Every structure is written in C-alpha cells, then in structure tokens.
Amino acid sequence: MPEVLEVESYRRLANRVVGSTITRGWADSLLAKKLHSSSSWARSVKNLTVTAASRRGKLLLLETSGPTLGVRFGMTGVLLLDGEVGIEGLFYGPHEYQSKWLRGGLEFDDGRKLLVHDPRRLARFEINPDLGELGPDALTLTRKEFDQLIRVDRGEGPAIKARLLDQSRVAGVGNLLGDEMLFRAGIDPRTPSGTLSAEERDRLFKAFRQTMKLLQRRGGSHLGDHMDARFPGGLCPIDGGTMLLSTIGGRTTYWCSVHQR
Ligand SMILES: [Zn+2]
C-alpha cells in the first residue's frame, strides 16, 4: 500500500507537469466515484493549468488555476508519467503494468499524460478534497505535533499502533512504516497511547523521524529493518526473538517478543 514515502515520490513526478495545461481528463467510474461521475471529472479539469504539486500524507494534490485536484492511491495505486513509474515495485503493488489497469488520468497541451494505474480499484480522484480530516504530514512531523498525536484526553487511549495509523492524527503513516518505527523504538504496538512513559515517547519520536528519513533514502516503506522477519515464525534480526503477529488498528501487525515490550 502506498504510504507517505511512495506518494511523495508520485508528487515529485507530478511536479514535472507544473505549468502545463490539461486538455483532457478521463476516469473510470470507480476512480471518479467520489465525484459521482466520470464526466464530471472530465468537465471539471479541462483547460486548468497545473500550478503546483503538493501532498498531505497519502493524498496527492495538484493545485491548478481553478480547483485543487486530489488523488488517493488506495492499496495498489501508482502514478505514471508517460509510462515512467513513480516508484520501483511497491511491496503490495503489482510488479507489472497493464493497460487494462489504467483507471484514469490527465492529458496535457504538451502531449504528456499523467496516469493512475490501479489493479485493486481503490484509488480515487477528488476535486477540492477536504484536508480538515487529515492530521499533520508524517514527513515533516514536529515534536509538538507528535505530542498532540500521542495525547489521550480520557483513559488509556487506543493501542499506539492504531493511533499511528489514524490519519486524522498524523497523515501518511501506513502499516509498514508504523511497524518499523515501533520496532526501532522497542515498543509493543499494543501499548495504550496514554500509558507511554516520557522516555518511551522520546524514543518513539526519534524512531519516527529516523524511519522516515532512512526509508526515504533507501527507496520505500517496504525497506525497513523488520521486513526480513515479517512472516509467521520470523525471527527478530536484532536479537533472534520470535516475531509475534496480531491485527491492530485493522492491520496485520508484526513485532518482536523480546525487545518490543
Ligand atoms: Zn527483537
């Protein structure tokens, strides 16, 4: 699933069409689902000039001379520019590209095309997407924003893994980034957010920033240190401990029975 790092690579690709004017937009009914119809997408985007490519979490934003265009990539969405792939082989994504999986796109006055390729059909186009539902961006998260993200008003709060996946708290952390930062911080993903000690919070913030920086440099969310042991019966690459798995926050979560407590 594309997480913040993958969508950031799509943003960089989309940045290359800044200054170009859209001559045609198309979308199949699923990609245009949030817009009610494919024709409303085609109508809305025609003749708009792209002025900037930005992003909030996993939501790609094309700013234009008119409305802001949003793209959500779902589980397997990939952005292509004239056949150039935004990122090499997404972990959960397809490793081959087929024209039947091109769901929609934009064509520009200079002949280039920006396309969404998505076998699982969960990607969506939006016009003026609501950013109010999204927390601060994971790539630039500050300590102050992190403290807000962890904060619990009443009781112990949800499991820290679930809290990290809550896009209204922080936008862009998906399943693999979430597991990697908890692995690096040595924290059990089931720990209620409100019970983390000051020292654990420090460790988690450090691991959060480190995970983003390091995996961006390595080239994707799927290149974390815990990945080698991410299968039932896997052994922790740090201490050889058995990796445990459970569904937390709706996603299959892996953690080490020895150093994540
Ligand atoms: Zn371990």
Boltz pocket constraint, residues with backbone or C-beta under 6 A from the ligand:
constraints:
  - pocket:
      binder: B
      contacts: [[A, 236], [A, 237], [A, 238], [A, 239], [A, 240], [A, 241], [A, 256], [A, 257], [A, 258], [A, 259], [A, 260]]
      max_distance: 6.0
